[in-house]
């Protein structure tokens, strides 16, 4: 349990450094301790009482509420103050003083002459500019949209780039009250610096080989359950873990390469997929790519986000069906041994989709009172199915969070994310295996990073595909209704 808390704490600290630290002066360790509070309290409960007794509802709800209030409070008291408008206007551009840009604050203040030129970038027939506000990291341009969002963004962006070059990134966003505004933020990296940071193919290939080794070890020793001394006498036995290893790496690899190829399509700078090898648990913590440049618009955000789960699912489905056909039907274990982690006697009825696949493949062999002992390849497909579902959860910076952000805008995506957190916690109360993810969702920032043009909406086709993927999430996570189990005699 403490190992999971350590992993969760590491991920949480990384998320805070990336998303919260830039907007507040509150020390990172204080924010981290508050966010980890519920997880630490619940872990101590399980260490003292044990896993046999369910955790009291009040002990779940009270730490969440208290830590949420403390979190909002410490962020607010440490929030960087807005510069007064007059003071900001009096600041001088570093280009006029001759100072090195590295010696200046993060924002590059503009002069009165530059502000006049900036105002001329907004023709009234395109976007009626009403006010310019200066923030420590942003120049906000408020006004009224007079034409189509995509036309307005492209027109204003081209005008600003003619004056400032690549000095600023130009964002077009929708406020929480439905108003549209432009934001100019400093461009942190040059194109050459970004391209240099991406060229690490040897690192990516090395991590892939290590992950192949660690997943094969887990497949051999933990899934096939071969004793290590037997492998020492016959190394060929070690290859028994390859079906699991190759299956899982294929699923994770297709998922991340689908993301990567879509970033290439939209000319968004991203690293090669990096695998994370570990010599225990699943043999890997998964794989990831790092996006190094802003997403241009919501269409690109949607395509990049959805390509990973769909690509991974398309390879998961045939591997899982193949693995189920190699698996054995076994009697339903006693209550104490029923778990989503027990691959030797797994009850697929926790998932509508998984149940349908098992019944389709095994037919009359899978009946009431029976479960399945998963073949190593089926274990890889099972993990791929769970990974697909977890990535599609519509919260924050998960793929599902990006998808609902692209479909509905950031304001509605935040509401969907909050509702999802609550529903996931309710689900975890009945299925403790999901508790760690329910906790993580509450610790994740609810805001998603906006695209540069975060106003232009998607077309109907993408909206339909997005709704289909959310339906897929429900089919994976929700159990089989009783009337279907009676109908299928399972």
C-alpha positions as CSV (number, residue, x, y, z in Angstrom):
1,X,0.0,0.0,0.0
2,X,2.8,2.4,0.9
3,X,4.5,1.7,-2.5
4,X,1.3,2.9,-4.2
5,X,1.3,6.0,-2.0
6,X,4.9,6.7,-2.9
7,X,4.1,6.4,-6.6
8,X,1.0,8.6,-6.2
9,X,3.1,11.2,-4.2
10,X,5.7,11.3,-7.0
11,X,3.1,11.8,-9.7
12,X,1.3,14.5,-7.6
13,X,4.5,16.4,-7.0
14,X,5.3,16.4,-10.7
15,X,1.8,17.7,-11.5
16,X,2.1,20.5,-8.9
17,X,5.4,21.6,-10.2
18,X,4.0,21.7,-13.8
19,X,0.6,23.3,-13.2
20,X,0.3,24.9,-9.7
21,X,3.8,26.2,-8.9
22,X,3.8,28.9,-11.7
23,X,0.6,30.6,-10.4
24,X,1.3,30.8,-6.7
25,X,4.1,31.7,-4.3
26,X,3.0,29.1,-1.7
27,X,5.8,26.5,-1.3
28,X,5.3,23.4,-3.4
29,X,5.8,21.1,-0.4
30,X,2.8,22.7,1.5
31,X,0.5,22.2,-1.6
32,X,1.8,18.7,-2.0
33,X,1.2,17.8,1.6
34,X,-2.4,19.1,1.5
35,X,-3.1,17.2,-1.7
36,X,-1.7,14.0,-0.3
37,X,-3.6,14.4,3.0
38,X,-6.6,12.2,2.1
39,X,-4.4,9.4,0.7
40,X,-2.1,9.5,3.7
41,X,-5.1,9.4,6.2
42,X,-6.7,6.5,4.3
43,X,-3.4,4.5,4.1
44,X,-2.8,4.9,7.8
45,X,-6.4,3.6,8.4
46,X,-5.7,0.5,6.4
47,X,-2.4,-0.1,8.1
48,X,-4.0,0.1,11.6
49,X,-7.4,-1.5,11.0
50,X,-6.6,-3.7,8.0
51,X,-8.4,-4.3,4.7
52,X,-11.2,-6.4,6.1
53,X,-13.1,-3.5,7.6
54,X,-14.4,-0.9,5.1
55,X,-13.3,2.6,5.6
56,X,-16.0,4.8,7.2
57,X,-17.8,7.2,4.8
58,X,-17.1,10.2,7.0
59,X,-13.4,9.4,6.9
60,X,-13.6,9.5,3.1
61,X,-15.6,12.7,2.8
62,X,-14.2,14.9,5.6
63,X,-10.5,14.7,4.5
64,X,-11.6,15.5,0.9
65,X,-13.6,18.5,1.9
66,X,-11.0,19.9,4.4
67,X,-8.1,19.4,2.1
68,X,-10.0,20.9,-0.8
69,X,-10.7,24.1,1.2
70,X,-7.1,24.2,2.4
71,X,-5.8,23.7,-1.1
72,X,-7.9,26.6,-2.5
73,X,-6.9,28.8,0.5
74,X,-3.1,28.3,0.2
75,X,-3.3,28.8,-3.6
76,X,-5.3,32.0,-3.1
77,X,-3.0,33.6,-0.5
78,X,0.0,32.8,-2.5
79,X,-1.4,33.9,-5.9
80,X,0.8,36.3,-7.8
81,X,-0.8,39.7,-7.7
82,X,-1.8,41.5,-10.9
83,X,0.3,44.5,-11.9
84,X,-1.6,47.9,-11.8
85,X,-2.3,49.0,-15.3
86,X,-0.5,52.3,-15.0
87,X,2.6,50.6,-13.6
88,X,2.6,48.1,-16.4
89,X,2.4,50.8,-19.0
90,X,5.4,52.6,-17.6
91,X,7.6,49.5,-17.9
92,X,10.2,49.8,-20.7
93,X,10.9,47.0,-23.2
94,X,14.3,45.3,-22.8
95,X,14.8,46.0,-26.5
96,X,15.0,49.7,-25.8
97,X,17.3,49.5,-22.7
98,X,19.8,47.2,-24.3
99,X,19.5,44.7,-21.4
100,X,19.9,41.0,-21.9
101,X,16.5,39.4,-22.1
102,X,17.7,36.7,-19.6
103,X,18.0,39.5,-17.0
104,X,14.4,40.6,-17.3
105,X,11.2,39.2,-15.8
106,X,9.4,36.3,-17.5
107,X,7.1,38.7,-19.2
108,X,8.5,41.1,-21.8
109,X,6.6,44.4,-21.1
110,X,5.6,46.5,-24.1
111,X,6.1,50.2,-24.5
112,X,3.4,52.8,-25.2
113,X,4.4,52.7,-28.9
114,X,4.2,48.9,-29.0
115,X,0.8,49.1,-27.2
116,X,-0.5,51.4,-29.9
117,X,0.7,49.1,-32.6
118,X,-0.9,46.2,-30.7
119,X,-4.3,47.9,-30.6
120,X,-4.1,48.4,-34.4
121,X,-3.9,44.6,-34.7
122,X,-7.6,44.4,-33.8
123,X,-9.9,45.8,-36.6
124,X,-13.3,46.6,-35.2
125,X,-15.0,44.4,-37.9
126,X,-13.0,41.4,-36.7
127,X,-12.6,42.0,-33.0
128,X,-13.7,45.1,-31.2
129,X,-10.9,45.7,-28.7
130,X,-12.1,47.4,-25.5
131,X,-9.3,47.0,-22.9
132,X,-5.7,45.8,-22.5
133,X,-4.7,44.4,-19.0
134,X,-1.2,43.5,-17.9
135,X,-0.6,40.4,-15.8
136,X,2.8,39.1,-14.5
137,X,2.9,36.4,-17.2
138,X,0.2,37.6,-19.7
139,X,-1.1,40.5,-21.6
140,X,-4.9,40.2,-21.8
141,X,-6.8,41.9,-24.7
142,X,-10.6,42.0,-23.9
143,X,-13.3,42.9,-26.4
144,X,-16.2,41.6,-28.5
145,X,-16.0,39.1,-31.2
146,X,-17.4,40.4,-34.5
147,X,-16.9,37.4,-36.9
148,X,-16.2,33.7,-36.9
149,X,-13.7,32.6,-34.2
150,X,-11.3,30.9,-36.6
151,X,-11.2,33.9,-38.9
152,X,-10.7,36.3,-36.0
153,X,-7.9,34.3,-34.5
154,X,-5.9,33.9,-37.8
155,X,-6.3,37.5,-38.7
156,X,-5.3,38.9,-35.3
157,X,-2.4,36.4,-34.9
158,X,-1.0,37.3,-38.3
159,X,-1.1,41.0,-37.4
160,X,0.6,40.5,-34.0
161,X,3.4,38.3,-35.6
162,X,4.1,41.1,-38.1
163,X,4.9,43.4,-35.2
164,X,6.4,41.2,-32.5
165,X,7.6,38.2,-34.6
166,X,7.9,35.1,-32.4
167,X,8.2,37.1,-29.2
168,X,4.8,36.1,-28.0
169,X,2.4,33.2,-28.3
170,X,-1.1,34.4,-29.2
171,X,-4.0,32.6,-27.4
172,X,-7.7,33.0,-28.1
173,X,-9.8,31.8,-25.2
174,X,-13.3,31.7,-23.8
175,X,-13.7,33.0,-20.2
176,X,-15.8,31.3,-17.6
177,X,-18.6,33.8,-18.2
178,X,-18.6,33.1,-22.0
179,X,-16.6,36.1,-23.1
180,X,-13.8,35.8,-25.7
181,X,-10.4,37.3,-25.1
182,X,-6.9,37.2,-26.6
183,X,-3.8,36.6,-24.5
184,X,-0.2,37.3,-25.3
185,X,2.3,35.1,-23.3
186,X,6.1,35.1,-23.7
187,X,7.4,32.4,-26.1
188,X,9.7,30.4,-23.8
189,X,11.7,28.5,-26.4
190,X,13.0,29.1,-29.9
191,X,12.2,26.5,-32.6
192,X,15.9,25.3,-32.7
193,X,15.9,24.8,-28.9
194,X,12.7,22.7,-29.2
195,X,14.0,20.6,-32.0
196,X,17.3,19.9,-30.1
197,X,15.4,18.7,-27.0
198,X,13.4,16.2,-29.1
199,X,16.3,14.3,-30.7
200,X,16.8,11.5,-28.2
201,X,16.1,8.3,-30.1
202,X,18.8,6.3,-28.3
203,X,17.1,7.0,-25.0
204,X,13.7,6.0,-26.3
205,X,15.1,2.8,-27.8
206,X,17.0,1.9,-24.6
207,X,13.9,2.4,-22.4
208,X,12.0,0.1,-24.8
209,X,14.6,-2.7,-24.5
210,X,14.6,-2.3,-20.7
211,X,10.8,-2.5,-20.6
212,X,10.8,-5.6,-22.8
213,X,13.1,-7.2,-20.2
214,X,11.1,-6.1,-17.1
215,X,7.7,-7.1,-18.6
216,X,9.1,-10.5,-19.7
217,X,10.4,-11.0,-16.2
218,X,7.0,-10.2,-14.7
219,X,5.3,-12.4,-17.3
220,X,7.5,-15.3,-16.5
221,X,7.8,-15.1,-12.7
222,X,4.5,-13.6,-11.7
223,X,1.9,-14.4,-14.4
224,X,3.1,-17.8,-15.6
225,X,4.4,-18.4,-12.0
226,X,7.7,-20.1,-13.0
227,X,10.3,-20.4,-10.2
228,X,13.5,-18.5,-10.8
229,X,15.8,-21.5,-10.2
230,X,14.2,-23.3,-13.1
231,X,15.0,-20.4,-15.4
232,X,18.6,-20.5,-14.3
233,X,18.9,-24.0,-15.6
234,X,17.0,-23.4,-18.8
235,X,16.9,-19.8,-20.2
236,X,14.3,-20.9,-22.8
237,X,11.8,-21.1,-20.0
238,X,12.3,-17.3,-19.5
239,X,10.6,-16.8,-22.8
240,X,7.3,-18.0,-21.4
241,X,6.6,-14.4,-20.4
242,X,7.0,-13.1,-23.9
243,X,3.3,-13.3,-24.9
244,X,2.4,-11.0,-22.0
245,X,5.4,-8.7,-22.6
246,X,5.0,-8.3,-26.4
247,X,1.2,-7.9,-26.1
248,X,1.5,-5.2,-23.4
249,X,4.3,-3.3,-25.2
250,X,2.4,-3.5,-28.5
251,X,-0.7,-2.0,-26.8
252,X,1.2,0.8,-25.0
253,X,3.4,1.4,-28.1
254,X,0.5,1.8,-30.5
255,X,-1.2,4.1,-28.0
256,X,1.7,6.5,-27.7
257,X,2.8,6.3,-31.4
258,X,-0.8,7.2,-32.3
259,X,-0.4,10.3,-30.2
260,X,3.0,11.0,-31.7
261,X,2.0,10.6,-35.4
262,X,-0.9,12.9,-34.8
263,X,1.4,15.6,-33.4
264,X,3.6,15.2,-36.5
265,X,0.5,15.7,-38.6
266,X,-0.3,19.0,-36.9
267,X,3.3,20.1,-36.7
268,X,3.3,20.0,-32.9
269,X,6.7,19.4,-31.4
270,X,6.8,16.2,-29.3
271,X,9.3,13.6,-28.1
272,X,9.5,10.0,-29.1
273,X,7.4,7.7,-26.9
274,X,9.3,6.8,-23.7
275,X,8.6,3.6,-21.8
276,X,9.0,3.4,-18.0
277,X,10.4,0.0,-17.0
278,X,10.0,-1.4,-13.5
279,X,11.0,-4.9,-12.3
280,X,7.7,-5.5,-10.4
281,X,3.9,-4.9,-10.7
282,X,3.1,-4.9,-14.4
283,X,6.8,-4.6,-15.4
284,X,6.2,-1.0,-16.6
285,X,4.4,2.2,-15.5
286,X,3.4,2.7,-19.1
287,X,4.7,5.0,-21.7
288,X,4.4,8.7,-22.5
289,X,5.3,11.5,-25.0
290,X,6.2,15.0,-24.0
291,X,4.6,17.8,-26.1
292,X,7.0,20.7,-26.4
293,X,5.0,23.3,-28.3
294,X,1.4,24.6,-27.9
295,X,-1.6,22.9,-29.5
296,X,-2.8,25.2,-32.3
297,X,-6.6,24.7,-32.0
298,X,-9.3,22.4,-30.5
299,X,-9.5,20.2,-33.6
300,X,-5.8,19.3,-33.1
301,X,-6.3,18.9,-29.4
302,X,-9.2,16.5,-30.0
303,X,-7.3,14.5,-32.7
304,X,-4.1,14.2,-30.6
305,X,-6.0,13.2,-27.5
306,X,-8.3,10.6,-29.0
307,X,-5.8,9.0,-31.3
308,X,-4.0,7.3,-28.4
309,X,-6.9,5.5,-26.7
310,X,-8.5,4.6,-30.1
311,X,-5.2,3.3,-31.4
312,X,-4.5,1.4,-28.2
313,X,-8.0,-0.1,-28.1
314,X,-7.8,-1.2,-31.8
315,X,-4.8,-3.4,-30.9
316,X,-6.1,-4.4,-27.5
317,X,-9.3,-5.8,-28.9
318,X,-7.8,-8.6,-31.2
319,X,-5.1,-9.4,-28.6
320,X,-7.7,-9.7,-25.8
321,X,-10.0,-11.9,-28.0
322,X,-7.0,-14.1,-28.9
323,X,-5.9,-14.3,-25.3
324,X,-9.4,-15.2,-24.1
325,X,-9.5,-18.1,-26.6
326,X,-6.3,-19.5,-24.9
327,X,-7.7,-19.0,-21.4
328,X,-9.4,-21.6,-19.2
329,X,-12.8,-21.6,-17.5
330,X,-12.5,-22.3,-13.8
331,X,-15.0,-22.4,-10.9
332,X,-16.0,-19.1,-9.2
333,X,-13.6,-18.7,-6.2
334,X,-14.8,-18.0,-2.6
335,X,-15.7,-14.4,-1.7
336,X,-12.2,-13.6,-0.2
337,X,-10.4,-14.5,-3.4
338,X,-12.6,-12.4,-5.7
339,X,-10.6,-9.5,-7.0
340,X,-9.9,-7.6,-10.2
341,X,-6.2,-8.3,-9.7
342,X,-6.7,-12.1,-9.5
343,X,-5.9,-13.1,-13.1
344,X,-6.0,-16.8,-12.2
345,X,-9.7,-16.6,-11.3
346,X,-11.0,-13.3,-12.8
347,X,-14.8,-12.6,-12.9
348,X,-15.3,-10.5,-16.1
349,X,-18.8,-9.5,-15.1
350,X,-17.3,-6.3,-13.6
351,X,-17.3,-4.9,-17.2
352,X,-20.0,-5.1,-19.8
353,X,-17.6,-5.1,-22.7
354,X,-15.3,-7.7,-21.1
355,X,-18.2,-9.9,-20.4
356,X,-19.5,-9.7,-23.9
357,X,-16.1,-10.6,-25.3
358,X,-15.7,-13.6,-23.0
359,X,-19.2,-14.9,-23.8
360,X,-18.6,-14.3,-27.6
361,X,-15.3,-16.3,-27.5
362,X,-16.0,-19.0,-25.0
363,X,-19.7,-19.5,-25.7
364,X,-21.4,-22.2,-23.6
365,X,-18.2,-22.9,-21.6
366,X,-18.7,-19.6,-19.8
367,X,-21.8,-19.9,-17.6
368,X,-23.1,-18.9,-14.2
369,X,-20.7,-19.9,-11.4
370,X,-17.7,-19.8,-13.7
371,X,-14.8,-17.4,-14.1
372,X,-11.7,-17.4,-16.3
373,X,-8.0,-18.1,-15.7
374,X,-6.3,-15.6,-18.0
375,X,-3.6,-16.7,-20.5
376,X,-0.6,-14.3,-20.3
377,X,-1.7,-12.7,-23.6
378,X,-5.2,-12.2,-22.2
379,X,-3.6,-10.5,-19.2
380,X,-1.9,-8.0,-21.5
381,X,-5.2,-7.4,-23.3
382,X,-7.0,-7.0,-19.9
383,X,-4.4,-4.4,-18.8
384,X,-4.8,-2.7,-22.2
385,X,-8.5,-2.5,-21.6
386,X,-8.1,-0.9,-18.2
387,X,-5.5,1.5,-19.5
388,X,-7.8,2.6,-22.3
389,X,-10.6,3.2,-19.8
390,X,-8.4,5.1,-17.3
391,X,-7.0,7.3,-20.1
392,X,-10.6,8.1,-21.3
393,X,-11.7,9.4,-17.9
394,X,-12.8,13.0,-18.7
395,X,-10.7,14.8,-16.0
396,X,-8.0,17.4,-16.4
397,X,-5.0,16.4,-18.5
398,X,-6.0,12.8,-19.1
399,X,-6.8,12.0,-22.7
400,X,-10.5,12.0,-21.8
401,X,-10.1,15.5,-20.2
402,X,-8.6,16.8,-23.5
403,X,-11.4,15.2,-25.5
404,X,-14.3,16.8,-23.5
405,X,-12.3,20.1,-23.5
406,X,-12.1,20.0,-27.3
407,X,-15.8,19.0,-27.6
408,X,-17.4,21.4,-25.1
409,X,-14.9,24.1,-24.2
410,X,-13.0,24.5,-21.0
411,X,-15.8,25.8,-18.9
412,X,-18.1,22.7,-19.4
413,X,-15.1,20.4,-19.3
414,X,-14.4,21.6,-15.8
415,X,-18.0,20.7,-14.7
416,X,-17.8,17.3,-16.4
417,X,-14.5,16.7,-14.6
418,X,-15.9,17.6,-11.2
419,X,-18.9,15.3,-11.7
420,X,-16.6,12.5,-12.9
421,X,-14.4,12.7,-9.8
422,X,-17.5,12.2,-7.6
423,X,-18.8,9.3,-9.6
424,X,-15.4,7.6,-9.7
425,X,-15.2,7.9,-5.9
426,X,-18.7,6.3,-5.6
427,X,-17.5,3.5,-7.9
428,X,-14.4,3.0,-5.8
429,X,-16.4,2.5,-2.7
430,X,-17.8,-0.7,-4.2
431,X,-14.6,-1.7,-6.0
432,X,-11.6,-0.9,-3.9
433,X,-9.2,-1.6,-6.8
434,X,-10.2,1.8,-8.3
435,X,-9.6,3.7,-5.0
436,X,-6.1,4.7,-6.0
437,X,-7.4,6.2,-9.2
438,X,-10.3,7.9,-7.5
439,X,-7.8,9.6,-5.2
440,X,-5.5,10.5,-8.0
441,X,-8.4,12.2,-9.9
442,X,-9.1,14.4,-6.9
443,X,-5.4,15.4,-6.8
444,X,-5.2,16.2,-10.5
445,X,-5.7,19.8,-11.5
446,X,-9.2,20.1,-13.0
447,X,-8.0,22.7,-15.6
448,X,-6.6,21.5,-18.9
449,X,-4.0,23.5,-20.8
450,X,-5.8,25.6,-23.5
451,X,-5.1,25.4,-27.2
452,X,-3.9,28.6,-28.9
453,X,-7.2,29.0,-30.6
454,X,-9.4,27.6,-27.8
455,X,-12.7,29.0,-29.2
456,X,-13.4,27.5,-32.6
457,X,-15.7,24.5,-32.1
458,X,-15.4,21.0,-33.5
459,X,-17.4,19.6,-36.5
460,X,-20.3,17.2,-36.0
461,X,-18.2,14.2,-37.0
462,X,-15.6,14.7,-34.2
463,X,-18.4,15.4,-31.7
464,X,-20.0,12.0,-32.6
465,X,-16.7,10.2,-32.3
466,X,-16.0,11.8,-29.0
467,X,-19.4,10.7,-27.6
468,X,-18.7,7.1,-28.9
469,X,-15.4,7.1,-26.9
470,X,-17.2,8.2,-23.8
471,X,-19.7,5.4,-24.3
472,X,-16.7,3.0,-24.7
473,X,-15.5,4.2,-21.3
474,X,-18.9,3.3,-19.7
475,X,-19.0,-0.1,-21.4
476,X,-15.6,-0.9,-19.8
477,X,-16.1,0.5,-16.3
478,X,-19.8,-0.4,-15.6
479,X,-20.8,-3.9,-14.5
480,X,-23.2,-6.1,-16.5
481,X,-26.8,-5.4,-15.5
482,X,-28.7,-8.4,-13.9
483,X,-31.2,-8.7,-16.8
484,X,-28.3,-9.3,-19.3
485,X,-26.7,-11.9,-17.0
486,X,-30.0,-13.8,-16.8
487,X,-30.5,-13.5,-20.6
488,X,-27.0,-14.8,-21.3
489,X,-27.2,-17.4,-18.5
490,X,-24.0,-16.2,-16.9
